[in-house]
Amino acid sequence: MANAQWVQLSSYPTTENAHEIVLFHDTMIVSTNPMGTAGIYISTDHGLSWTPKITSLGSFPFPLVKNANNLYAGTWGTGVFMSSNKGYSWTAKNNGLPASFAVMDLYSINSNFYVCGTGGVFYSSDNATTWQNITISGLTQASAIIAVGNTIFSSFIFPSSVGVYKSTNNGVNWTLIDTTSGLKDSRIRKFFLINNLIFATSDFNGNVYRSNDNGNMWLKVNGLPATGWNKTYQIIEKNGIFIMAHNNGVYTSMDNGINWTNIGCTEPSSLAIIGDTLFVGTGYGIWKRSLTQIITSITETQDYNNIKIFPNPATNKLNLELQQIKDLKNSTLSIYDIQGQLMLQQTIEQTKIELNITQFSKGIYVIKLKNNKKSIVSKFIKK
């Protein structure tokens, strides 16, 4: 799809790719892949200007992971590094990792770190200071890893018995996830955890799988290309709007990542949101677009997700009717503005609701209905 309505950042070199974008407090940090020259670009003014950094990380620092006040980077062949000054200088964190370790994925939660790559899977309980090998015996390479609660998921890809495995005892024992779970692909490129949802993206055919029960069962999502070379690089969420960087374009979902719609932008590989602006890293620079504009462009039916919203646009009163979804009774209704500020929140006691929105400013608002079973997102316009 064309890049209509997308604006390229003239301040970022159009000859450089932007493989990953990380927001670290008030700083944007971008890593380039092997085609890049600087390795790291840093902006402290929301992308208006950039400083290139040729660092000890080499030409492909990936992935970048925030943890507390530090930034961590995986590298291709030199292991894991840490920066305590927003990416300006780096210190190796390779105690216990193999020599020339090529990192394929890095994940952290609190002081616990997990890294995988050409040398297997390793775990650290002390902020990447020391590492221990938790690789399955006989397997030497893993492409993706994530920890969800007390369960670790990893995709082992070499040399045999490849597939996605999980461990509930920190890698002491691993169990192969069978295809009867719905996860049909044996090689996963990346996992993403958003709220209580796990996404697994295939490394070959572009399939993306979604689990809402801690990885026991998986559902292949809809709306992505079924043929050709397809790859998903990143999935993020804001106020119930899911956004995906896929090599065929940026995709959005308004139903918790089940169905996706392409909204353009060529060859995206990274995503970041600041205020009302979505930044997209691509193979030829960084592009941006207003979230308000994106939401407005998303085509919805009037009773999308069995919620009827009228009038829409609305002036003073907004009516909601929940149709054939009795399990959403006693749910929490939340309304957010496009900046993510909570404007209204109440418990639902009936299927027909009238809301007073007189005090709301003109603009686009996101409605979120949530209980322990499901979450539904829609939108309306205040005029």
Legacy VTK file of the C-alpha trace (Angstrom):
# vtk DataFile Version 3.0
C-alpha trace
ASCII
DATASET POLYDATA
POINTS 383 float
0.000 0.000 0.000
1.104 3.558 -0.608
2.412 5.884 2.077
-0.477 8.333 1.706
-1.021 10.282 4.934
2.322 9.091 6.287
5.013 11.743 6.745
8.719 10.895 6.580
11.019 12.433 9.198
13.386 14.626 7.231
15.720 14.786 10.242
16.507 11.049 10.127
18.772 9.882 7.262
16.623 8.376 4.516
19.541 6.128 3.575
19.471 4.485 7.016
17.039 1.830 8.162
15.402 1.948 11.588
15.190 -1.668 12.663
14.057 -0.950 16.210
12.805 2.094 18.111
12.901 2.261 21.898
11.484 5.079 24.028
13.640 5.599 27.090
12.195 8.380 29.231
12.542 11.491 27.035
14.894 9.821 24.539
14.217 7.939 21.297
16.856 5.324 20.528
16.987 3.648 17.118
19.071 0.644 16.110
20.027 -0.081 12.510
20.625 -3.477 10.923
23.822 -4.574 9.093
23.055 -2.237 6.178
23.249 0.734 8.548
26.453 2.614 9.277
26.053 4.167 12.713
24.546 1.302 14.710
22.604 3.626 17.049
20.773 6.922 16.505
19.591 9.010 19.461
16.989 11.808 19.595
16.115 13.859 22.666
13.505 16.054 20.955
10.944 13.495 19.709
12.630 12.956 16.372
13.327 16.560 15.362
17.085 15.897 15.346
19.294 12.820 15.639
22.799 11.993 16.861
24.548 8.981 15.275
26.607 6.774 17.592
29.176 4.304 16.337
29.406 2.083 19.403
31.057 -1.130 20.539
27.763 -2.872 19.713
28.719 -3.218 16.058
26.366 -2.578 13.161
23.381 -4.620 14.359
22.356 -3.955 17.984
19.152 -5.938 18.346
16.995 -6.274 20.307
16.957 -3.230 22.594
15.339 -3.790 25.995
14.461 -1.261 28.692
14.755 -2.337 32.313
14.458 0.176 35.173
17.006 2.927 34.471
19.154 0.856 32.140
19.058 -0.106 28.498
20.204 -3.520 27.271
21.150 -4.588 23.751
21.710 -7.902 22.080
24.368 -8.096 19.374
25.272 -10.430 16.552
28.449 -12.088 17.740
29.423 -10.106 20.850
26.681 -11.016 23.313
24.729 -8.666 25.596
25.555 -5.065 26.526
24.137 -2.570 29.021
23.943 1.227 28.938
23.217 3.354 31.999
23.271 6.650 30.076
20.572 6.217 27.428
22.732 4.514 24.834
25.749 6.800 24.741
28.146 4.189 26.163
27.910 0.431 26.697
29.339 -2.280 28.988
29.477 -5.988 28.106
27.320 -8.337 30.207
28.552 -11.717 29.052
29.592 -13.593 32.203
28.390 -17.137 31.513
27.520 -16.649 27.840
29.406 -18.454 25.067
32.162 -16.634 23.215
30.968 -14.863 20.050
27.361 -15.318 21.150
24.942 -14.113 18.448
21.794 -12.860 20.163
18.467 -13.504 18.441
16.160 -12.415 21.274
16.394 -10.791 24.695
13.644 -10.430 27.294
13.517 -9.078 30.833
11.058 -8.887 33.686
12.212 -7.182 36.879
15.731 -8.488 37.601
15.223 -11.661 35.546
16.684 -11.768 32.037
16.400 -14.371 29.285
18.522 -14.423 26.138
18.649 -16.856 23.227
20.621 -17.203 20.043
23.235 -19.349 18.348
24.467 -20.725 21.658
21.103 -21.738 23.120
19.010 -20.232 25.939
20.413 -18.529 29.038
18.896 -17.081 32.213
20.045 -14.374 34.627
18.486 -13.512 37.987
20.798 -10.554 38.660
20.133 -8.024 35.893
22.304 -9.802 33.302
25.398 -9.763 35.543
25.792 -13.549 35.391
24.139 -16.107 33.113
23.315 -19.816 33.389
22.609 -22.197 30.530
19.036 -23.557 30.496
19.124 -24.927 26.928
17.444 -28.235 26.119
20.063 -30.948 25.842
21.005 -31.552 22.211
19.618 -28.240 20.946
22.026 -25.410 20.272
20.037 -22.541 18.795
16.842 -20.679 19.716
15.236 -17.757 17.891
12.697 -16.334 20.375
11.987 -16.273 24.090
9.491 -14.766 26.534
8.507 -15.270 30.170
4.839 -15.081 31.158
4.330 -15.492 34.876
6.256 -18.629 35.811
6.235 -20.016 32.260
9.053 -19.576 29.745
8.344 -20.000 26.022
11.163 -20.481 23.528
11.459 -21.487 19.884
14.321 -23.939 19.372
15.429 -24.106 15.738
18.604 -26.240 15.540
19.727 -28.965 15.011
16.822 -31.399 15.585
13.552 -31.688 17.540
12.810 -28.120 16.536
9.663 -26.471 17.808
8.201 -24.227 20.455
8.811 -25.412 23.999
7.664 -24.176 27.398
9.069 -24.555 30.893
7.409 -23.904 34.236
10.538 -24.485 36.344
12.939 -21.993 34.819
14.371 -24.280 32.188
14.990 -27.383 34.269
12.426 -29.238 32.158
10.897 -28.303 28.817
7.693 -29.498 27.118
7.081 -29.330 23.372
3.901 -27.422 22.480
1.924 -29.768 20.261
0.248 -28.567 17.055
-3.128 -29.616 18.520
-2.846 -26.454 20.621
-3.399 -24.462 17.427
0.240 -23.348 17.141
1.052 -24.887 13.764
4.448 -23.314 13.089
7.555 -24.879 14.597
9.769 -21.832 14.159
8.746 -18.597 15.881
10.610 -15.342 15.256
9.221 -13.285 18.127
6.816 -13.419 21.053
4.888 -10.404 22.336
3.012 -10.076 25.632
0.244 -7.457 25.643
-1.948 -7.361 28.737
-2.872 -11.043 29.187
-2.424 -11.942 25.513
0.584 -13.737 24.029
1.365 -13.332 20.328
3.738 -15.658 18.454
4.954 -14.645 14.987
6.202 -17.192 12.473
9.672 -16.786 11.016
8.763 -18.042 7.550
5.163 -17.730 6.319
3.987 -14.684 8.230
1.452 -16.472 10.410
0.683 -14.801 13.728
-0.858 -16.740 16.601
-2.655 -15.423 19.669
-3.233 -17.064 23.050
-5.426 -15.768 25.866
-4.846 -18.659 28.274
-1.107 -18.528 28.982
-0.111 -20.455 25.882
-2.301 -23.529 26.290
-4.341 -22.897 23.146
-3.526 -20.687 20.156
-5.598 -19.003 17.433
-4.196 -17.844 14.098
-5.172 -14.211 13.559
-7.009 -12.960 10.472
-6.327 -10.306 7.846
-2.639 -10.914 7.092
-1.301 -11.979 3.657
-1.487 -15.719 3.081
1.172 -15.941 0.375
4.603 -14.513 -0.331
7.412 -13.598 2.029
5.749 -12.265 5.170
7.180 -11.351 8.538
5.850 -9.564 11.624
8.433 -7.469 13.448
6.524 -5.836 16.305
3.109 -5.604 17.963
2.146 -2.827 20.380
-1.094 -1.563 21.931
-2.523 1.717 23.160
-5.986 2.112 24.659
-7.174 -1.146 23.113
-5.878 -0.331 19.620
-3.388 -3.003 18.526
-0.753 -1.989 15.969
1.532 -4.347 14.040
4.672 -3.741 11.982
4.517 -6.276 9.153
6.745 -6.204 6.097
3.612 -5.670 3.962
2.543 -2.608 5.952
1.289 -1.335 9.288
-1.781 -3.235 10.485
-4.323 -2.314 13.161
-6.812 -4.335 15.173
-9.751 -3.142 17.248
-10.704 -6.562 18.647
-7.687 -7.551 20.744
-5.592 -8.739 17.831
-7.979 -11.226 16.220
-8.680 -9.351 12.966
-6.205 -6.972 11.301
-6.447 -4.217 8.677
-3.579 -2.793 6.603
-3.320 1.012 6.930
-0.266 1.514 4.720
3.417 2.408 5.143
6.010 0.424 3.213
8.278 -2.163 4.844
7.842 -1.200 8.523
9.997 -2.959 11.106
9.545 -0.967 14.344
6.893 1.043 16.180
6.767 3.682 18.908
4.055 6.031 20.182
4.590 9.492 21.667
1.386 11.324 22.528
-0.852 11.272 19.447
1.964 10.309 17.059
2.834 6.835 15.820
6.465 6.537 14.664
7.317 3.721 12.251
10.865 2.627 11.482
11.362 1.260 7.968
14.137 0.157 5.631
14.546 3.737 4.479
14.073 6.036 7.441
11.326 6.815 9.936
7.746 7.784 9.151
4.977 9.135 11.372
1.221 9.493 11.406
-1.384 10.852 13.807
-3.201 8.235 15.887
-6.337 10.328 15.573
-6.074 10.057 11.800
-5.454 6.314 12.020
-8.505 5.688 14.202
-10.666 7.793 11.926
-9.524 5.781 8.906
-10.410 2.416 10.427
-13.606 1.184 8.809
-16.129 -0.198 11.254
-19.691 -1.349 11.019
-22.155 0.401 13.300
-22.555 -2.624 15.548
-18.862 -3.568 15.502
-18.153 -6.326 18.038
-21.877 -6.452 18.904
-21.803 -2.940 20.327
-24.216 -0.454 18.790
-23.081 3.143 19.346
-25.344 6.036 18.411
-25.375 8.789 17.497
-21.838 8.729 16.187
-20.616 11.470 15.963
-22.342 12.589 19.165
-22.812 15.965 20.835
-24.197 15.620 24.382
-25.548 12.089 24.812
-24.030 8.788 23.676
-26.030 5.557 23.643
-24.543 2.073 23.813
-26.429 -1.172 23.253
-24.747 -4.511 23.963
-26.168 -7.122 21.630
-26.020 -10.864 22.355
-23.109 -10.545 24.748
-24.584 -11.236 28.154
-21.158 -12.154 29.502
-20.232 -8.470 29.300
-22.742 -7.533 31.961
-21.081 -6.302 35.140
-18.055 -5.316 33.088
-16.118 -2.088 33.427
-16.686 0.582 30.792
-13.789 2.992 30.259
-13.496 5.930 27.868
-10.097 7.360 26.912
-9.148 10.351 24.821
-6.610 9.931 22.036
-3.765 10.849 24.405
-4.654 7.922 26.670
-6.230 9.972 29.483
-9.092 8.203 31.266
-12.194 10.355 30.837
-14.923 8.155 32.311
-15.180 4.797 34.020
-18.179 2.928 35.401
-19.529 -0.567 35.977
-22.114 -1.828 33.482
-25.330 -3.118 35.025
-27.501 -3.344 31.908
-27.241 -3.851 28.149
-28.514 -0.364 27.267
-26.467 2.600 28.471
-26.803 6.357 28.055
-23.710 8.466 28.722
-23.468 12.195 29.254
-20.502 13.468 27.232
-21.336 17.174 27.385
-18.065 17.988 29.156
-15.912 16.116 26.634
-13.876 18.188 24.199
-14.326 17.664 20.457
-12.329 14.736 19.132
-12.029 10.960 18.901
-12.503 8.736 21.953
-11.842 5.050 22.567
-14.418 2.933 24.409
-13.205 -0.178 26.215
-15.438 -2.808 27.808
-13.627 -5.358 29.916
-14.257 -8.168 32.374
-12.438 -11.354 33.338
-13.581 -13.138 30.171
-13.036 -10.685 27.338
-12.252 -7.154 26.300
-13.949 -5.193 23.486
-12.802 -1.907 22.002
-14.607 0.592 19.802
-14.599 4.342 19.199
-16.810 7.401 18.809
-16.408 11.014 17.771
-17.502 13.980 19.896
-18.467 16.894 17.676
LINES 1 384
383 0 1 2 3 4 5 6 7 8 9 10 11 12 13 14 15 16 17 18 19 20 21 22 23 24 25 26 27 28 29 30 31 32 33 34 35 36 37 38 39 40 41 42 43 44 45 46 47 48 49 50 51 52 53 54 55 56 57 58 59 60 61 62 63 64 65 66 67 68 69 70 71 72 73 74 75 76 77 78 79 80 81 82 83 84 85 86 87 88 89 90 91 92 93 94 95 96 97 98 99 100 101 102 103 104 105 106 107 108 109 110 111 112 113 114 115 116 117 118 119 120 121 122 123 124 125 126 127 128 129 130 131 132 133 134 135 136 137 138 139 140 141 142 143 144 145 146 147 148 149 150 151 152 153 154 155 156 157 158 159 160 161 162 163 164 165 166 167 168 169 170 171 172 173 174 175 176 177 178 179 180 181 182 183 184 185 186 187 188 189 190 191 192 193 194 195 196 197 198 199 200 201 202 203 204 205 206 207 208 209 210 211 212 213 214 215 216 217 218 219 220 221 222 223 224 225 226 227 228 229 230 231 232 233 234 235 236 237 238 239 240 241 242 243 244 245 246 247 248 249 250 251 252 253 254 255 256 257 258 259 260 261 262 263 264 265 266 267 268 269 270 271 272 273 274 275 276 277 278 279 280 281 282 283 284 285 286 287 288 289 290 291 292 293 294 295 296 297 298 299 300 301 302 303 304 305 306 307 308 309 310 311 312 313 314 315 316 317 318 319 320 321 322 323 324 325 326 327 328 329 330 331 332 333 334 335 336 337 338 339 340 341 342 343 344 345 346 347 348 349 350 351 352 353 354 355 356 357 358 359 360 361 362 363 364 365 366 367 368 369 370 371 372 373 374 375 376 377 378 379 380 381 382
